[in-house]
Amino acid sequence: MAEIDKTPEGQVADAVTGNWVDMTAPEWSRPYLRLSRADRPIGTWLLMLPCWWGVLLAAAADPNGLRLFDLWIVLGCGIGAFLMRGAGCTWNDITDRNFDAAVARTRSRPIPSGQVSVTQALIWLVIQSLLAFAILLTFNLNAILLGLLALVPVVVYPFAKRFTWWPQVFLGLAFNWGVLLAWTAHSGQLGWPPVMLYLSGIAWTLFYDTIYAHQDTEDDALIGVKSTARLFGENSKIWLRGFLVISVLLLAVTIILALAPGGNLLAMILALAGAWGFGWHMVWQLTRLDTGDPDCCLRLFRTNRDTGLIVALFFAFAALV
């Protein structure tokens, strides 16, 4: 007897199995939620976690510690990350619809598969952006200005793969902007610690998104899409070790710059323990990485939620002591 295909209609190829979008969301909403990658939540985590790093380290460096409003920054950044990740992915899919149709992993996405038209996608993009802007308006003026400036790397990123072998840098610029915004939402101003933390996040993005890009190297070569995965090829693990070291070192320097002036030794030890765990989790990924196995690359890419959560957890401890 033939096996019954239980795959939900319209499911995207790399969606998380049994995700809530395909299983429980209203049918009319599924194409739009897929367009926002709600069925693949790792991107929301990777956009949200740098925000949490920023506000928690800012609180740890503040003699007054955590404030009640910081809880709203944490929550607002979570909601905002979901919305802006959705808006960014919608914009990405609009600009990349012809490329996506030519790649096995992405041709099932809503636009190339015909679930959503370009016009419908544009309307959905505007709705998500306006909701995110409403959250941004609850922060101070400097944070609002930084939030508006964040649109520049978001708009540029989808085109980067057309003109540079390093599109992951542009992704890093966009995905880690929340460090600067959330730090400023707490403190009202920038300084060297959030800038160094931002650079650490960019190096981390180069690490995890190079792993992610190895899923598509063959198709990308056929259609002329550039990536660090294609650029590094068989030398990818050497480069990934370099990104790992740079990210951890910058994170450690950030912690020292932020917390040394306050003289709270316990807070610094806790935060540095987070940097240590952050580095070892990436080392663990490298020991299991097979760049020729797309399933392995996707699985390890998704574990970077835990990599970033390690830092957020220890920064929270540092802010509370």
C-alpha positions in Angstrom: 0.0 0.0 0.0 1.4 3.4 -1.0 2.5 5.7 1.8 0.3 8.7 2.4 2.2 12.0 2.0 1.5 14.0 5.2 3.4 17.1 4.1 1.2 20.1 4.5 0.3 21.8 1.2 2.6 24.7 0.5 5.2 23.8 3.1 8.6 25.3 2.4 11.4 22.8 1.8 13.6 23.8 4.8 10.8 24.5 7.3 11.0 23.0 10.7 9.0 19.8 10.8 5.7 20.1 12.5 6.0 23.9 12.9 3.0 25.9 14.1 2.5 27.7 10.8 1.9 24.6 8.7 0.0 22.7 11.4 -2.2 25.2 13.3 -2.2 28.7 11.7 -5.3 29.7 9.8 -4.9 28.5 6.2 -5.3 32.0 4.7 -2.4 33.3 6.8 0.1 30.5 6.0 1.6 32.0 2.8 2.3 35.3 4.5 3.8 33.7 7.7 5.9 31.5 5.4 7.0 34.6 3.7 8.1 36.0 7.1 9.9 32.7 7.9 7.7 32.2 10.9 8.0 28.5 10.1 11.8 28.8 10.5 12.2 30.7 13.8 16.0 30.6 14.0 16.3 33.9 12.1 14.2 35.7 14.7 16.4 34.4 17.4 19.5 35.5 15.6 18.1 39.0 15.2 16.8 39.2 18.7 19.7 37.9 20.7 22.1 40.8 19.8 19.4 43.1 21.1 19.3 41.2 24.4 23.1 41.3 24.6 23.1 45.1 24.2 20.5 45.9 26.8 21.7 43.3 29.3 25.4 44.4 29.1 24.4 48.1 29.3 22.4 47.3 32.5 25.4 45.3 33.9 27.6 48.4 33.2 25.1 50.8 34.7 25.7 51.5 38.5 21.9 51.5 38.8 21.6 48.0 37.2 18.5 46.8 35.5 15.5 49.1 35.3 11.8 48.2 34.9 11.9 49.8 31.4 14.6 47.2 30.5 12.0 44.5 30.6 10.0 46.4 27.9 13.2 46.7 25.9 13.7 43.0 26.1 10.1 42.3 25.2 9.8 45.1 22.6 13.0 43.9 20.9 11.6 40.3 20.8 8.4 41.5 19.1 10.3 43.9 16.9 12.8 41.2 15.9 9.9 38.9 14.8 8.3 41.7 12.7 11.6 43.1 11.2 12.9 39.7 10.5 9.6 39.0 8.7 9.8 42.3 6.8 13.5 41.7 5.9 12.7 38.2 4.6 9.7 39.5 2.7 12.0 42.1 1.0 14.6 39.5 0.4 12.1 37.2 -1.3 10.8 40.0 -3.5 14.2 40.9 -4.7 15.4 37.3 -5.0 12.3 35.7 -6.5 14.1 34.8 -9.8 17.1 33.3 -8.0 14.9 31.4 -5.6 13.0 29.8 -8.4 16.3 28.4 -9.7 17.5 26.9 -6.4 16.2 23.5 -5.2 16.0 24.6 -1.5 14.2 27.9 -2.2 11.9 27.3 -5.1 9.1 26.2 -2.7 9.0 29.7 -1.1 5.7 31.6 -1.3 6.6 33.9 -4.2 8.3 31.5 -6.7 5.8 28.8 -5.8 2.9 31.2 -6.6 1.3 31.2 -3.1 1.8 35.0 -2.9 2.1 37.7 -5.6 4.7 40.4 -5.5 2.0 43.0 -4.8 0.6 41.0 -1.9 4.2 40.6 -0.6 4.8 44.4 -0.8 1.6 45.1 1.2 2.7 42.5 3.8 6.1 44.2 4.0 4.5 47.6 4.8 2.2 46.1 7.4 5.1 44.4 9.3 7.3 47.5 9.0 4.7 49.9 10.4 4.0 47.6 13.4 7.8 47.4 14.1 8.0 51.2 13.8 5.2 51.6 16.4 7.4 49.6 18.9 10.5 51.7 18.0 8.6 54.9 18.9 8.4 53.7 22.6 12.2 54.1 22.9 14.3 57.3 23.3 15.1 59.5 20.4 18.6 58.3 19.8 17.4 54.7 19.7 14.7 55.7 17.3 17.2 57.3 15.0 19.4 54.2 15.1 16.4 52.1 14.3 15.6 54.1 11.2 19.3 53.9 10.2 19.1 50.2 10.4 17.0 50.1 7.3 20.1 50.9 5.2 21.8 47.4 5.6 18.4 45.7 5.5 17.6 47.2 2.1 21.1 46.6 0.7 21.7 43.0 1.9 19.6 41.1 -0.7 21.7 42.7 -3.5 25.0 42.1 -1.9 25.3 38.6 -3.3 25.3 40.1 -6.7 28.3 42.3 -6.3 30.5 40.9 -3.5 31.8 37.5 -2.3 31.1 38.7 1.2 27.3 39.2 1.4 27.5 37.7 5.0 29.2 40.9 6.1 26.1 42.9 5.0 23.9 40.3 6.8 26.0 40.8 9.9 25.7 44.6 9.7 21.9 44.2 9.6 21.4 41.3 12.1 23.6 42.8 14.9 22.3 46.4 14.7 20.1 45.6 17.6 23.2 45.7 19.9 23.5 49.4 19.2 19.8 50.1 19.4 19.1 48.2 22.6 22.3 49.6 24.4 21.1 53.1 23.4 17.5 52.4 24.5 18.9 51.7 28.0 21.7 54.3 28.3 20.6 57.0 25.8 24.0 57.0 24.0 26.6 54.9 22.3 30.2 54.2 23.3 33.1 51.8 22.6 31.6 48.8 24.3 28.5 48.5 22.1 30.5 49.2 19.0 32.9 46.4 19.9 30.0 44.1 20.8 28.5 44.9 17.4 31.7 43.9 15.7 31.8 40.7 17.7 28.3 39.9 16.5 29.3 40.5 12.9 32.2 38.0 13.2 29.7 35.5 14.7 27.3 36.1 11.8 30.2 35.4 9.3 30.7 32.1 11.2 27.1 30.8 11.2 26.0 32.2 7.9 29.0 30.7 6.1 27.9 27.4 7.5 24.3 28.1 6.3 25.5 29.1 2.8 27.2 25.8 2.2 23.8 24.3 1.6 23.5 26.1 -1.7 27.0 26.2 -3.1 26.3 24.1 -6.2 23.1 25.9 -7.1 24.7 29.3 -6.3 27.6 28.5 -8.7 25.2 27.7 -11.5 23.2 30.9 -11.2 26.2 33.2 -10.3 25.3 34.0 -6.7 28.3 34.8 -4.5 28.9 33.8 -0.9 31.7 33.3 1.6 30.9 29.5 1.4 31.8 29.5 -2.3 34.8 31.9 -1.8 36.4 29.7 0.9 35.5 26.3 -0.5 37.5 23.6 1.1 39.3 26.1 3.3 36.0 27.1 5.0 36.9 25.5 8.4 40.1 27.5 8.5 38.2 30.7 8.0 35.5 29.7 10.4 38.1 29.2 13.1 39.3 32.7 12.4 35.8 34.2 12.7 35.4 32.2 16.0 38.6 33.6 17.5 37.8 37.2 16.4 34.2 37.0 17.7 35.3 35.7 21.1 38.2 38.1 21.5 36.0 41.1 20.6 33.4 39.9 23.0 35.9 39.6 25.8 37.4 43.1 25.1 33.8 44.5 25.1 33.1 43.0 28.5 36.3 44.4 30.0 35.6 47.9 28.6 32.1 47.9 29.8 32.5 46.4 33.3 36.0 47.3 34.4 35.1 51.0 35.3 32.4 49.8 37.7 34.8 47.5 39.6 32.2 44.7 40.0 34.5 41.7 39.7 31.8 39.1 40.0 29.8 40.7 37.2 32.9 40.7 35.0 33.7 37.0 35.8 30.1 36.0 35.0 30.1 37.9 31.7 33.5 36.5 30.7 32.2 33.0 31.5 29.5 33.7 28.9 32.2 34.6 26.3 34.0 31.3 27.2 30.8 29.3 26.7 30.0 31.2 23.5 33.4 30.2 22.1 33.2 26.6 23.1 29.8 26.2 21.5 31.3 27.3 18.2 34.2 24.9 18.7 31.6 22.2 19.2 30.0 23.1 15.9 33.2 22.9 14.0 34.0 19.4 15.3 30.7 18.2 13.8 30.6 20.3 10.6 30.6 18.5 7.2 30.3 21.3 4.6 29.4 18.7 2.0 26.3 17.7 3.9 23.4 20.2 3.6 21.4 18.6 6.4 24.4 18.9 8.7 24.9 22.5 7.8 21.3 23.5 8.4 21.3 21.6 11.7 24.4 23.3 13.0 23.3 26.7 11.8 20.1 26.3 13.9 22.2 25.5 17.0 23.4 29.1 17.0 20.3 30.1 18.9 21.9 28.3 21.8 25.3 29.9 21.1 23.8 33.4 21.5 21.6 32.4 24.4 24.7 31.5 26.4 25.9 35.1 26.1 22.5 36.5 27.0 22.1 34.3 30.0 25.5 35.2 31.5 25.0 38.9 30.7 21.7 38.7 32.6 23.5 37.2 35.6 26.0 40.0 35.4 23.3 42.6 35.4 21.7 41.1 38.5 24.7 40.9 40.8 
